[in-house]
Amino acid sequence: MSTGSQVHSHSIVVAETTITMKFGHWLISFVVTLYCKCADAINPILALFFTIACPVLLILWRQTRTARTHHSHRSRPCADRLSIKVAAIVGVVSVGYSSFYRGNEKLESFLDRGKFINEHYDKNQYTLSSSRIVPKKGLRYNGRWTKEEHHWSNVIRFRGVNLPAKTPAIPSVLRNTKGSLDFYASKHNVSFVGRPFPLEEAPQHFQRLSHQWGFNLIRLSTSWEAVMHEGPGIIDQDYIAYLKDLVVMAGDYGLYVLIDAHQDVWSRFSGGDGAPSWTLDAAGFDTHSSALHDSGGAVLHQFWRASEYGDMPKMMWTNNYWKLVTATMFTLFFAGDTYAPGISVETAQPNGARGNVTIQNFLQLNYLKFVDAIVETVKDCPNVIGFGTMNEPSNGLVGVEDIREIHAPALHGHAMSPFDSMRMGSGESMEVPYYHSHFRLNSQHLLNPKRTIAYKSPELDIWKNVGVFEIDKITKKRVLLRPHHFALKPGEDFTNTYMEPFYESVQRTVARHNPYFVTYAEPYIDPADPYPSAPSSLFQGTSEEQLFGWAPHWYDSTTLFLGRYYRWFSFDLRWNIPVVSPTIIDWTFRKSLRLFKYQGKRERPDQMHVLVGETGVPFSGSEEDYALSLDRTLRAMESTDIDFVIWCYEVDNNNVDGDLWNGEDLSLYSKGRGRGLQSAIRPWLHQYSIGLHIVSQRFDPYDQIYDLGVKEDGMNCIDCMAVVFVFVPSYIQAPTFMVTEGTVRYDQSTQNLKWEIHISSTGSLYTLKIINSFNQ
């Protein structure tokens, strides 16, 4: 790596050890810590009232103080004060309602059904309905995914499961992030062949997902490291061949495939997965030892000191988005030419000579080579619908107004500002606050006591080289020179300036091999905007010319990050307010998903396909918790009429280590058994005639009642036939079908219902109801 120097003329800010914390962060931390302490000492309900009263008084005090200072009242504290009062009142009612609900007989029957469903599908085998066979020409997207055969066209809808492949298959010790301590020696000599599962095991998994559980889409994870772990431009041909065989086999079982270019917090070597180690080497980072973890530049599960800190908290890996290594790599990838000018990499030129290219160009060109290798491999597979640009990318440091402030959305783990992370990466030790769970302050920890450097040498420190800070030659203190170095220019937007060119580069690479593949753009992780809009440049002309899809992720964040289901409590990320009572939570979820869908379609509902690329729940709690939580999430998806893919199906999941990756435990499948199936396996409409649209769709898993409403909208045909195909799981015993028009035929051997409707007038509404006769 080569570096260039810059001279900047501006005031100097001497760094102090005090971490700047926003009032909102401090207030939430105070509330959570206070509640946890009080709940241990007194009745939890009384602790809840006491805890809510304290922030109300604090907000009132702060508002009065602000009014005296500025001679005006700000509106947001009033909104916060009102929301907390409402939370206190409705929360009491919902606690009582929740207690009553948990004793309901229907709930008991619902929970018992999970074991029955597993046994039911173990005993019975199912075949694939002819309506779900993948057409030889594949699907076409023209505002909707359509299947054209024998002079007729049907709309195809998707419900699917993610197949993760975050860690190598070989060496096997690397399979579990918890125990793979010495993974540096093999960083160039790994293999992902057999991930997510070996080819010889694929039929049983595809048969389960498709024929039994009723899904028709897999979001198949691959990674830059899986394809190019040996070095820049060097392709693992064995893995490419394995991936092709896996995709073809999925099609034989009626499964469509969305290729997922997966990463989390950049790389295995920065606490996640995705990019190969040589990308960090190119930036000057030390990947030959545990220096990245020891310096505080990243948190790696392998090196977590459980004897000192206890078990690694759930979702701790997400903190890496705001630590030195991950934040630096994403900054260099998307905006290195702007924020790290002069940083370059020596590489081979087309004429065989050696020369320097900017690190942004080096990273993006090699990423596109990875994309090109995958698309070239699957370009003729009719069951492939498209390619994801990059899973959960980050803006890195771009747009951070002041690097002295904490910018992580939640206080979790070791809380530090970007500049604190730079200081420790340069070899400084620091005492920082530690939050074992979100916003709950536990203690202070001394990090980087041995003054380890995150880089191969001090001369390769990127942010020191570009003039963000310097080290005083006499005192050795880190002196901050440019606290606003990463701020965007007035009117500038990260997505429009940096993400859109990336989206377009990936799309051109994909379309070069197959113009019918849709490129699914994924928004970057932005805590300030949890419901991002698809860039206007992705909307291209008519629906027939649409080359992009929009694939954001949606989770019940409260359940995901706390690892526990609260029926009566959640959090609205858009307004940053607590949400209480089951009814209000359900409404909030529906509202947020409708916004997701609108942000991807705008005023053209027939144009861009919006797919929730990831949703799901942790299975770390009781069966009651995860079954109820998953049902709540999927009910919200159904009510919004949005296609979705559940995270995840991990074949090696077990009760001790979960998904074997950073302590996560989100797999529907564990030790040969399904989990949460009474919520996950549900009736759903998977195909219908063009000219119909879904008005409503809802499944009540407690009473096992399914309601579907479709409406004629654009068939321009009177006295003609329309058809609807519904997956109806066979565990619904003795189903009774009631329709307002037409005939119904149900084939239990394929779990497929065919509803033929005689269209008698334009704009007509037609309904289908399915009930379990044994429950009536």
C-alpha positions in Angstrom: 0.0 0.0 0.0 1.3 3.4 -0.9 0.4 6.6 1.0 0.2 10.2 0.0 0.6 13.1 2.4 -1.7 16.1 2.7 -1.2 19.4 4.5 -4.3 20.9 6.0 -4.6 24.4 7.5 -7.1 24.4 10.4 -7.3 24.5 14.2 -5.9 21.7 16.2 -8.0 19.8 18.7 -6.1 17.9 21.4 -7.8 14.5 22.2 -9.0 13.7 25.7 -10.0 10.4 27.1 -13.6 11.6 27.8 -16.1 10.1 25.3 -18.7 12.4 24.0 -22.2 10.9 24.4 -25.4 12.2 23.0 -28.2 13.1 25.5 -30.5 10.5 24.0 -27.9 7.7 24.4 -27.2 8.8 28.0 -30.9 9.0 28.9 -31.7 5.5 27.5 -28.7 4.1 29.2 -29.8 5.6 32.5 -33.3 4.2 32.2 -32.3 0.7 31.2 -29.6 0.5 33.9 -32.0 1.9 36.5 -34.7 -0.5 35.6 -32.4 -3.5 35.8 -31.1 -2.5 39.2 -34.6 -1.8 40.6 -36.1 -5.0 39.1 -33.5 -7.0 41.0 -34.4 -5.4 44.3 -38.2 -4.8 44.1 -41.2 -5.9 42.2 -40.6 -5.6 38.4 -43.9 -3.8 37.8 -43.1 -1.2 40.4 -39.6 -0.9 39.0 -41.2 -0.2 35.6 -43.3 2.7 37.0 -40.3 4.1 38.9 -38.1 3.9 35.8 -40.6 5.6 33.5 -41.1 8.4 36.1 -37.4 9.3 36.2 -36.9 10.0 32.5 -40.2 12.0 32.4 -38.8 14.3 35.1 -35.4 14.5 33.3 -37.1 15.4 30.0 -39.2 18.0 31.8 -36.1 19.4 33.5 -34.2 19.5 30.2 -37.0 21.1 28.3 -37.4 23.9 30.9 -33.6 24.4 30.8 -33.7 24.6 27.0 -36.6 27.0 27.1 -34.7 29.3 29.4 -31.6 29.2 27.3 -33.3 29.6 23.9 -36.5 31.4 24.9 -38.5 28.7 23.1 -39.8 25.2 23.6 -38.6 22.5 21.2 -41.2 20.1 19.9 -39.3 16.8 20.1 -39.0 16.7 24.0 -42.8 17.3 24.2 -43.3 14.3 21.9 -40.9 12.2 23.9 -42.7 13.2 27.2 -46.1 12.4 25.7 -45.0 9.1 24.4 -43.5 8.0 27.7 -46.8 8.9 29.5 -48.8 7.0 27.0 -46.4 4.0 27.4 -46.8 4.1 31.1 -50.6 4.0 30.9 -51.1 1.5 28.1 -48.2 -0.6 29.4 -50.1 -1.5 32.6 -53.2 -2.6 30.7 -51.1 -4.7 28.3 -49.2 -6.4 31.1 -52.5 -7.7 32.5 -53.8 -8.6 29.0 -50.5 -10.4 28.2 -50.8 -12.5 31.4 -54.4 -13.5 30.5 -53.4 -14.3 27.0 -50.6 -16.6 28.0 -53.0 -18.8 29.9 -55.4 -19.1 27.0 -56.2 -22.6 25.9 -55.8 -21.8 22.2 -52.3 -20.7 23.0 -51.5 -24.0 24.6 -52.8 -25.9 21.6 -50.8 -23.6 19.3 -47.6 -24.3 21.1 -48.2 -28.1 21.2 -48.7 -28.1 17.5 -45.0 -27.5 16.8 -44.1 -31.0 17.9 -47.0 -32.5 16.0 -46.0 -30.7 12.8 -42.4 -32.2 13.0 -43.8 -35.7 13.5 -46.3 -35.2 10.8 -43.7 -34.3 8.1 -41.4 -37.1 9.3 -44.1 -39.6 8.6 -45.4 -38.2 5.3 -43.7 -37.5 2.0 -45.0 -35.0 -0.6 -44.4 -34.4 -4.2 -44.2 -31.2 -6.2 -47.3 -29.7 -7.8 -47.2 -29.2 -11.5 -48.0 -25.5 -10.9 -44.7 -25.1 -9.1 -42.4 -26.7 -11.7 -39.7 -24.2 -12.8 -40.4 -23.3 -16.5 -37.5 -24.1 -18.9 -37.4 -20.4 -20.0 -37.4 -19.2 -16.4 -39.4 -16.2 -15.1 -39.7 -12.7 -16.6 -40.1 -9.5 -14.6 -42.3 -6.9 -16.2 -43.7 -5.2 -13.2 -44.4 -8.6 -11.7 -42.7 -11.9 -11.9 -44.5 -13.9 -14.5 -44.5 -17.5 -15.7 -45.5 -17.9 -19.3 -46.4 -21.4 -20.7 -48.9 -22.7 -23.2 -50.3 -19.2 -24.2 -51.1 -18.2 -20.6 -49.3 -16.1 -18.0 -49.5 -16.3 -14.2 -48.0 -14.1 -11.6 -45.5 -15.8 -9.2 -45.1 -14.7 -5.6 -42.2 -15.6 -3.3 -41.8 -16.9 0.2 -38.4 -18.3 1.0 -35.6 -19.1 3.3 -32.0 -17.9 3.5 -29.2 -20.5 3.2 -26.1 -19.0 4.9 -22.5 -19.9 4.1 -20.5 -17.5 6.2 -17.6 -19.7 7.3 -15.5 -22.2 5.4 -16.1 -26.0 5.2 -12.4 -26.7 5.2 -10.6 -26.5 7.6 -13.5 -27.8 9.7 -12.2 -26.0 12.8 -13.2 -22.7 11.1 -16.8 -23.8 11.0 -17.6 -22.4 14.4 -16.5 -18.8 15.2 -16.4 -19.6 18.9 -13.5 -22.1 18.7 -11.5 -21.2 15.5 -8.7 -19.4 17.3 -5.8 -20.0 14.9 -7.4 -19.1 11.6 -4.7 -16.8 10.3 -2.4 -19.6 8.9 -5.1 -20.9 6.6 -6.5 -17.6 5.5 -5.5 -18.2 1.8 -6.0 -22.0 1.9 -9.7 -22.5 2.7 -12.6 -24.0 0.9 -16.3 -23.2 0.9 -17.3 -26.3 -1.1 -20.0 -27.9 0.9 -21.4 -24.7 2.3 -24.3 -24.4 3.0 -24.4 -28.2 2.8 -22.7 -31.0 0.8 -24.3 -31.9 -2.6 -25.1 -35.4 -1.4 -27.2 -33.9 1.4 -28.9 -31.3 -0.8 -31.9 -33.4 -1.9 -33.2 -34.0 1.6 -32.9 -30.3 2.5 -34.5 -29.0 -0.7 -37.3 -31.6 -0.4 -38.0 -30.4 3.1 -38.0 -26.7 2.2 -40.1 -27.0 -0.9 -42.3 -30.1 -0.9 -43.0 -30.2 2.8 -42.7 -26.7 4.2 -44.0 -25.0 1.1 -41.3 -22.4 0.3 -40.5 -21.6 -3.3 -37.4 -19.3 -3.0 -33.9 -19.6 -1.5 -31.6 -16.7 -1.0 -28.4 -18.5 -1.5 -25.4 -17.0 0.2 -22.0 -16.8 -1.5 -19.1 -14.5 -0.6 -16.2 -12.8 -2.0 -13.9 -14.9 0.1 -15.5 -18.2 -1.0 -14.7 -17.3 -4.7 -11.4 -15.4 -4.3 -9.8 -16.3 -1.0 -6.4 -17.1 -2.5 -5.7 -13.7 -3.9 -6.9 -10.8 -6.2 -8.5 -12.3 -9.3 -7.8 -15.9 -8.4 -11.0 -17.9 -8.7 -11.7 -21.1 -6.8 -13.0 -23.2 -9.7 -14.0 -26.1 -7.4 -16.3 -23.8 -5.5 -17.8 -22.3 -8.6 -18.6 -25.8 -9.9 -20.2 -26.8 -6.6 -22.3 -23.7 -6.6 -23.6 -24.3 -10.1 -24.6 -27.9 -9.2 -26.4 -26.7 -6.1 -28.4 -24.1 -8.0 -29.4 -26.6 -10.7 -30.5 -29.1 -8.1 -32.6 -26.5 -6.3 -34.5 -25.9 -9.6 -35.3 -29.6 -9.7 -37.2 -29.2 -6.5 -39.2 -26.2 -7.6 -37.0 -23.6 -5.8 -36.1 -20.3 -7.4 -32.8 -18.8 -6.4 -31.7 -15.3 -5.5 -27.9 -15.1 -5.3 -26.8 -13.3 -2.2 -23.4 -11.6 -2.2 -23.1 -11.9 1.5 -21.0 -10.0 4.0 -21.3 -8.9 7.6 -19.0 -6.1 9.0 -16.8 -6.7 6.0 -14.8 -10.0 6.7 -14.2 -12.9 9.0 -11.1 -11.1 10.0 -13.0 -8.1 11.3 -15.6 -10.1 13.2 -18.0 -11.1 10.5 -17.8 -12.7 7.0 -17.5 -11.8 3.4 -14.3 -10.2 2.0 -11.1 -12.1 1.8 -8.2 -11.3 4.1 -6.1 -9.8 1.3 -8.5 -6.8 1.1 -7.4 -5.8 4.6 -3.8 -6.5 3.8 -4.1 -4.0 0.9 -5.3 -1.4 3.4 -2.3 -2.0 5.6 -4.1 -3.9 8.4 -2.3 -6.7 10.2 -4.0 -10.1 9.4 -1.2 -12.3 10.6 -2.1 -12.2 14.3 -4.9 -11.1 16.6 -3.8 -7.5 16.4 -7.2 -6.3 15.0 -9.0 -7.6 18.1 -6.3 -6.8 20.6 -6.1 -3.2 19.5 -9.9 -2.7 19.8 -10.1 -2.2 16.0 -12.6 -5.1 15.8 -14.4 -7.6 18.1 -13.8 -11.2 17.1 -15.7 -14.1 18.7 -12.6 -16.2 18.7 -10.7 -13.9 21.0 -13.5 -12.7 23.3 -12.2 -13.0 26.9 -15.2 -14.8 28.5 -13.3 -15.2 31.8 -13.1 -11.4 32.1 -16.3 -10.1 30.4 -18.6 -13.2 30.6 -20.1 -14.8 27.5 -20.1 -12.5 24.4 -23.4 -10.6 24.4 -25.9 -11.3 21.7 -25.5 -9.3 18.5 -22.1 -8.0 19.7 -20.8 -8.5 16.2 -22.9 -5.5 14.9 -20.7 -3.2 16.9 -17.9 -3.7 14.4 -19.8 -1.5 11.9 -18.6 1.5 14.0 -15.1 0.2 14.9 -11.9 1.1 13.1 -11.4 -1.9 10.8 -14.9 -2.3 9.3 -15.6 1.5 9.2 -12.3 2.0 7.4 -12.8 -0.7 4.8 -16.2 0.5 3.8 -15.0 4.1 3.6 -12.2 3.0 1.3 -14.5 0.8 -0.7 -17.2 3.4 -1.5 -15.3 6.7 -1.0 -11.6 6.1 -0.7 -10.8 8.5 -3.5 -12.6 11.2 -1.6 -11.6 10.6 2.0 -8.3 8.8 1.6 -6.6 10.4 -1.4 -3.2 9.2 -2.1 -3.8 5.7 -0.6 -3.0 3.3 -3.4 -2.2 -0.4 -4.1 0.4 -1.8 -6.4 -1.2 -4.3 -8.8 -0.7 -5.9 -12.2 -1.8 -3.9 -15.2 -3.4 -5.3 -18.3 -0.1 -5.1 -20.1 1.6 -7.2 -17.4 3.5 -4.3 -15.9 3.1 -3.3 -12.2 1.5 -0.1 -11.3 -0.5 1.7 -8.6 -4.3 2.1 -8.5 -6.3 3.9 -5.8 -7.5 1.6 -3.1 -11.1 2.3 -4.0 -10.6 1.2 -7.5 -8.6 -1.9 -6.4 -11.4 -3.0 -4.1 -14.3 -2.3 -6.4 -12.7 -3.8 -9.5 -11.9 -7.1 -7.6 -15.4 -7.2 -6.1 -16.9 -6.9 -9.6 -14.6 -9.8 -10.7 -16.2 -11.9 -8.0 -19.7 -10.9 -9.1 -18.8 -11.6 -12.7 -17.5 -15.1 -11.8 -20.7 -16.1 -10.1 -23.1 -14.7 -12.7 -21.1 -16.3 -15.5 -21.6 -19.6 -13.7 -25.4 -19.5 -13.2 -26.3 -17.4 -16.3 -28.2 -20.3 -18.0 -30.0 -21.5 -14.9 -33.8 -20.9 -15.4 -34.5 -20.9 -11.7 -32.2 -17.9 -10.9 -34.2 -14.7 -10.7 -31.3 -12.3 -9.9 -28.3 -11.1 -7.9 -28.0 -9.1 -4.7 -25.6 -6.2 -4.9 -24.1 -6.6 -1.4 -25.7 -7.8 1.9 -26.0 -5.0 4.5 -23.3 -2.6 3.3 -22.2 0.3 5.4 -21.3 3.9 4.8 -18.3 3.4 7.0 -17.2 6.8 8.3 -18.7 8.7 5.4 -21.2 11.3 6.6 -20.0 11.3 10.3 -20.2 14.9 11.2 -17.8 14.7 14.2 -15.7 11.7 14.9 -15.4 12.6 18.6 -19.1 11.5 19.1 -20.4 8.0 19.5 -22.4 7.2 16.3 -23.5 3.7 17.0 -27.4 3.6 17.4 -27.2 1.7 20.7 -24.8 1.6 23.6 -23.6 -2.0 23.5 -20.3 -3.6 24.3 -17.4 -1.2 24.6 -18.7 2.2 23.6 -16.3 4.5 21.8 -16.2 7.2 19.2 -14.6 6.7 15.8 -11.6 8.8 16.9 -11.2 6.6 20.0 -11.1 3.6 17.7 -8.4 5.3 15.6 -6.4 6.2 18.7 -6.4 2.6 19.9 -5.6 1.3 16.4 -2.6 3.5 16.4 -1.3 1.8 19.6 -2.9 3.8 22.5 -4.6 2.1 25.5 -7.9 3.5 26.8 -10.4 2.9 29.5 -14.0 2.8 28.1 -17.5 2.0 29.4 -18.8 -1.5 28.8 -22.5 -2.3 28.2 -23.1 -6.1 28.5 -26.6 -5.7 27.2 -28.1 -2.8 25.2 -27.8 0.5 27.2 -27.1 -1.3 30.5 -23.9 0.0 31.9 -21.8 -2.6 33.7 -18.3 -1.3 34.2 -15.2 0.4 32.8 -12.6 -1.7 30.9 -9.0 -1.0 29.9 -8.7 -1.8 26.2 -5.4 -2.4 24.3 -3.3 -2.6 27.5 -0.3 -3.8 25.5 -0.6 -0.9 23.0 -1.0 -3.2 20.0 -1.1 -1.5 16.6 -3.9 -2.6 14.2 -1.6 -2.0 11.2 1.4 -3.9 9.9 3.5 -0.9 10.9 2.8 2.6 12.3 3.8 4.1 8.9 0.7 2.4 7.3 -1.9 4.1 9.6 -4.3 5.4 6.9 -6.0 8.2 8.9 -2.8 9.5 10.3 -1.3 9.5 6.8 -4.2 11.5 5.3 -4.1 14.1 8.1 -7.1 13.2 10.3 -4.8 13.1 13.3 -1.2 13.1 14.3 0.9 11.8 17.1 2.7 14.5 19.1 6.5 13.7 18.9 7.1 14.7 22.5 4.0 13.7 24.5 3.0 10.9 22.1 -0.6 12.1 22.5 -3.0 11.7 19.6 -3.8 15.1 18.3 -7.1 15.4 16.3 -6.6 17.7 13.3 -9.8 17.2 11.3 -12.8 16.2 13.5 -15.2 16.9 10.6 -13.1 15.2 7.9 -15.8 12.7 7.0 -18.7 15.1 6.9 -20.7 15.2 3.6 -20.8 18.4 1.6 -24.0 20.5 1.8 -26.7 18.9 -0.2 -24.7 15.7 -0.7 -26.2 12.3 0.0 -24.3 9.0 0.6 -26.7 6.9 -1.4 -26.8 9.2 -4.4 -23.1 10.0 -4.5 -21.6 6.6 -3.6 -24.1 3.8 -3.6 -25.8 4.5 -6.9 -22.6 4.2 -9.0 -21.9 0.9 -7.2 -25.5 -0.4 -7.9 -25.1 0.5 -11.6 -21.7 -1.2 -11.8 -23.1 -4.5 -10.4 -26.1 -4.3 -12.6 -24.0 -3.9 -15.8 -21.9 -6.9 -14.7 -25.0 -9.0 -14.2 -26.8 -7.9 -17.3 -23.8 -8.7 -19.5 -24.4 -12.4 -18.9 -28.2 -12.5 -18.6 -30.3 -9.4 -19.3 -33.3 -11.0 -17.6 -31.7 -11.2 -14.2 -32.9 -8.6 -11.8 -30.2 -6.8 -9.7 -31.5 -6.4 -6.2 -30.1 -3.3 -4.6 -29.7 -3.4 -0.8 -29.6 -0.1 1.2 -26.7 0.6 3.5 -27.1 0.3 7.2 -28.2 3.7 8.4 -29.6 3.9 12.0 -30.8 7.5 11.3 -33.0 6.2 8.4 -34.3 2.7 9.1 -36.7 2.9 6.2 -34.6 4.1 3.2 -36.0 5.0 -0.2 -34.8 3.3 -3.3 -32.7 5.8 -5.4 -34.7 7.4 -8.2 -32.1 6.3 -10.7 -33.1 2.7 -10.1 -36.6 3.4 -11.6 -35.9 2.9 -15.3 -38.6 3.7 -17.8 -41.5 1.2 -18.2 -42.0 -1.8 -16.1 -40.7 -4.0 -19.0 -37.4 -2.1 -18.8 -37.0 -2.4 -15.0 -33.6 -3.9 -14.2 -33.5 -3.4 -10.5 -35.3 -4.7 -7.5 -35.2 -3.4 -3.9 -34.3 -5.8 -1.1 -34.1 -4.2 2.3 -34.1 -6.2 5.5 -36.7 -6.0 8.3 -36.6 -7.5 11.8 -38.5 -6.9 15.0 -35.5 -5.1 16.4 -36.5 -5.3 20.1 -36.8 -9.1 20.0 -33.7 -9.5 17.8 -31.3 -7.5 19.9 -32.7 -8.4 23.3 -33.0 -12.1 22.4 -36.4 -12.2 24.1 -40.0 -11.8 23.0 -42.1 -9.1 24.6 -45.8 -9.3 23.6 -46.6 -6.0 25.2 -43.5 -3.9 24.3 -41.5 -3.0 21.2 -39.9 0.1 19.7 -40.7 2.3 16.7 -37.4 2.9 15.0 -38.8 5.6 12.7 -39.9 7.9 15.6 -37.6 6.5 18.3 -40.4 5.9 20.7 -41.5 2.9 22.8 -44.6 1.0 21.5 -46.8 -0.8 23.9 -49.8 -3.2 23.8 -50.2 -6.0 21.2 -52.6 -4.1 19.0 -50.4 -1.0 18.7 -47.3 -3.2 18.1 -49.1 -5.0 15.3 -50.2 -1.7 13.8 -46.7 -0.3 14.0 -45.2 -3.4 12.2 -47.7 -3.2 9.4 -47.1 0.6 9.1 -43.3 0.1 8.9 -43.6 -2.6 6.3 -46.0 -0.6 4.1 -43.4 2.2 4.2 -40.7 -0.3 3.2 -42.9 -1.4 0.2 -43.7 2.2 -0.8 -40.1 3.3 -0.6 -39.2 0.7 -3.2 -42.2 1.2 -5.5 -43.1 4.9 -5.0 -46.0 6.0 -7.2 -45.5 3.0 -9.6 -46.7 -0.1 -7.8 -46.2 -2.2 -10.9 -42.6 -1.3 -11.4 -39.8 -2.3 -9.0 -40.1 -5.7 -7.2 -39.7 -5.2 -3.4 -38.5 -8.2 -1.5 -37.7 -8.3 2.2 -34.4 -10.1 1.9 -34.2 -11.0 5.5 -36.6 -11.4 8.4 -36.9 -13.8 11.3 -36.6 -14.2 15.0 -34.0 -15.5 17.5 -34.7 -19.0 18.9 -32.8 -18.4 22.1 -35.8 -18.1 24.3 -38.6 -20.5 25.0 -40.7 -22.2 22.3 -43.6 -20.0 23.4 -41.4 -16.9 22.8 -40.1 -17.7 19.3 -43.4 -19.2 18.0 -45.4 -16.1 19.0 -42.7 -13.7 17.8 -42.4 -15.4 14.4 -46.2 -15.4 14.0 -46.3 -11.7 14.8 -43.7 -10.9 12.2 -45.2 -13.1 9.5 -48.7 -11.7 10.1 -47.3 -8.2 9.4 -45.7 -9.5 6.2 -49.0 -11.1 5.1 -51.0 -7.9 5.8 -48.6 -5.9 3.7 -48.7 -8.3 0.7 -44.9 -8.3 0.4 -42.6 -11.1 -0.7 -40.1 -12.2 2.0 -37.2 -14.5 2.8 -36.8 -15.9 6.4 -33.3 -15.9 8.0 -32.4 -18.7 8.1 -31.9 -22.5 7.5 -28.6 -23.6 9.0 -28.1 -27.3 8.9 -25.4 -27.4 11.6 -27.4 -25.4 14.2 -27.4 -27.0 17.7 -28.7 -26.1 21.1 -25.3 -25.1 22.5 -23.7 -22.9 19.8 -26.8 -21.9 17.7 -25.9 -21.1 14.1 -22.1 -21.5 14.9 -21.5 -17.8 14.0 -21.0 -15.1 16.6 -23.6 -16.6 19.0 -26.5 -16.1 16.6 -29.4 -18.6 16.8 -32.0 -17.8 14.1 -32.3 -21.1 12.2 -35.7 -22.7 11.5 -33.9 -26.0 11.6 -31.8 -27.4 14.4 -30.5 -30.9 15.0 -32.7 -32.5 12.4 -35.9 -30.8 13.6 -37.9 -27.7 12.6 -38.5 -24.9 15.0 -41.4 -22.5 15.1 -43.1 -24.4 12.3 -46.6 -23.7 13.7 -45.8 -20.1 12.7 -43.5 -20.6 9.7 -45.6 -23.1 7.7 -48.8 -21.4 6.8 -51.2 -21.3 3.8 -50.2 -18.7 1.2 -51.0 -17.7 -2.4 -48.0 -18.5 -4.6 -49.5 -18.1 -8.1 -52.4 -16.4 -9.8 -53.7 -15.2 -13.2 -52.5 -11.9 -14.5 -55.3 -9.4 -14.0 -56.0 -10.4 -10.5 -54.5 -8.8 -7.4 -54.4 -9.6 -3.7 -56.8 -7.6 -1.6 -56.1 -9.3 1.7 -54.5 -12.5 3.0 -54.4 -13.6 6.6 -53.8 -16.8 8.6 -54.8 -17.3 12.2 -52.6 -20.2 13.5 -54.5 -20.5 16.7 -57.8 -21.3 15.2 -56.2 -22.4 11.9 -58.3 -20.2 9.7 -57.1 -18.7 6.4 -58.8 -15.9 4.6 -57.9 -14.7 1.1 -59.5 -12.0 -1.0 -58.6 -11.3 -4.7 -60.0 -8.8 -7.1 -60.3 -8.6 -10.8 -58.1 -5.7 -11.9 -57.2 -5.4 -15.5 -58.1 -8.7 -17.1 -60.5 -6.8 -19.5 -62.4 -10.0 -19.8 -66.0 -10.8 -19.0 -67.1 -14.4 -18.9 -63.6 -15.9 -18.7 -61.7 -18.0 -16.2 -59.0 -17.0 -13.7 -56.9 -19.4 -11.5 -55.4 -19.1 -8.1 -52.9 -21.5 -6.5 -52.6 -21.7 -2.7 -50.2 -23.8 -0.7 -52.3 -25.4 2.1 -50.2 -27.4 4.6 -51.5 -30.9 5.3 -51.2 -30.5 9.1 -54.5 -28.5 8.8 -56.7 -31.6 9.3 -60.0 -32.0 7.5 -59.9 -28.6 5.9 -63.1 -27.1 4.7 -63.1 -24.7 1.8 -65.6 -21.9 1.2 -65.5 -19.6 -1.8 -67.8 -16.9 -3.1 -67.3 -18.0 -6.7 -65.8 -20.9 -8.6 -64.6 -24.3 -7.8 -61.8 -25.6 -5.5 -59.7 -28.7 -5.9 -57.2 -29.7 -3.2 -54.5 -32.3 -3.7 -53.1 -33.3 -0.3 -50.2 -35.2 -1.8 -48.8 -31.9 -3.1 -50.4 -29.6 -0.5 -51.7 -27.5 -3.4 -55.1 -26.0 -3.8 -56.4 -24.8 -7.2 -59.2 -22.3 -7.2 -60.8 -21.6 -10.6 -62.9 -18.4 -10.7 -65.4 -17.5 -13.3 -65.0 -13.7 -13.9 -68.5 -12.3 -14.3 -67.9 -8.6 -13.9 -65.0 -6.1 -13.8 -63.8 -5.0 -10.4 -65.4 -8.0 -8.6 -64.1 -9.2 -5.2 -63.7 -13.0 -4.7 -62.9 -14.6 -1.3 -61.7 -18.0 -0.1 -61.8 -19.2 3.5 -60.1 -22.3 4.8 -60.9 -23.7 8.3 -59.8 -26.7 10.2 -63.1 -28.6 10.8 -61.7 -30.3 13.9 -61.5 -26.9 15.6 -65.1 -25.9 14.9 
